[in-house]
C-alpha cells in the first residue's frame, strides 16, 4: 500500500506525466477493445455502410470525450474562462494553450482506434462492399439477369463468409478493399505524424517567448488552484478540530478541569502546541460567514498578480519607526530645562 501511495503522490505532483500516462493507457485500451470486439457485418444493403462508418467514427468520438472527462485541467480551463475579471485580467492565449494541450492528449486514443480499424479493413469492407465494380473480379455472367436490388444484396453479402457462395470472388474483393483501407490508414498516420512534427518543430521558432509565457501562466493557474484547495482543506480540518474542542470544553468543563490537575506538564505543553498550530492554520477566520465571504471574494475577485516585498516593507516600517522615535526623543530633549545645581555645606558641632 505504501508503494501505491507513493506512486499516486508522484503522479499527482507531476500532472503532465500523469496525463501522459492516462493517454497511453487509453491508447492501449482502444487497441485492446478493438481486438476483443467481435465484428459482425449485417450484410444488408441498407445497413452495411452505416455499420462500417459508425464503427470507424463513433468509438473515436467516445474516446475523445473520455479524454476530456479524465483530464483534470478541463475544470481549471472552465473556471478560468467563466470567472469574473475582477482585479486579474483573463488572457485568451493562456486559455487557448490549455485547450490545445487538452485536445492534443485527448486525440491520441481516437487516432489509435482509427489507425487500427483501417489497418484491419473489416469495417471498410463492410461499408464499401456495395460500391464494388464486380466486372473487375469476375465475369459479367455472375450478375447477369439480376435486378439492381438483387445486385446490391449480392454485393452486400461479400463480407460474410457463410452467406457468400463464390469464395474466389469474395477473396479477391476483400483483398482489394482491405488494400485501400490499409493505404488510408497509413495516410492517416503519416498526416498525424507530420502535423505533430510541424507543431513541435516550427512553433518554437516563431513564438518562443509567447509560448514560454503561456506555458508558465497555465502551470501557475493549475498550481494555484491545487494550493488553494490544500489550504482550504487544512483550514477546514483545523476549524473542525477547534470547534469540536470548544464544544467538549463547554459541555464537560468540570471534567476537563479535574483531569488537568492530574495530568503531566509535558502533555499540557503538547496540547498547547497543537492548539497554537491549529489556531495559526485558521488564519484569523473563525466564523462561517467570514469563510463564505472569503470564498466568494476568491471566486469573484481574485487578487492581482503583483506581489509586494514584505522584507522591504518591514525595513521601511522600521526606518519610519526609528525616525519617529528620534523625532520624539529630540522633541522631549529640546523642551526639557536644565536645572541649576546648588552646593550645600553642613557643619556639625561636638559641643
Secondary structure as GFF3:
##gff-version 3
##sequence-region A 1 351
A	DSSP	alpha_helix	2	13	.	.	.	ID=ss1
A	DSSP	alpha_helix	15	36	.	.	.	ID=ss2
A	DSSP	alpha_helix	48	70	.	.	.	ID=ss3
A	DSSP	alpha_helix	73	82	.	.	.	ID=ss4
A	DSSP	alpha_helix	92	120	.	.	.	ID=ss5
A	DSSP	alpha_helix	122	128	.	.	.	ID=ss6
A	DSSP	three_ten_helix	129	131	.	.	.	ID=ss7
A	DSSP	three_ten_helix	134	136	.	.	.	ID=ss8
A	DSSP	three_ten_helix	140	142	.	.	.	ID=ss9
A	DSSP	alpha_helix	148	156	.	.	.	ID=ss10
A	DSSP	alpha_helix	167	206	.	.	.	ID=ss11
A	DSSP	alpha_helix	208	251	.	.	.	ID=ss12
A	DSSP	alpha_helix	253	262	.	.	.	ID=ss13
A	DSSP	alpha_helix	265	281	.	.	.	ID=ss14
A	DSSP	alpha_helix	288	300	.	.	.	ID=ss15
A	DSSP	alpha_helix	310	334	.	.	.	ID=ss16
###
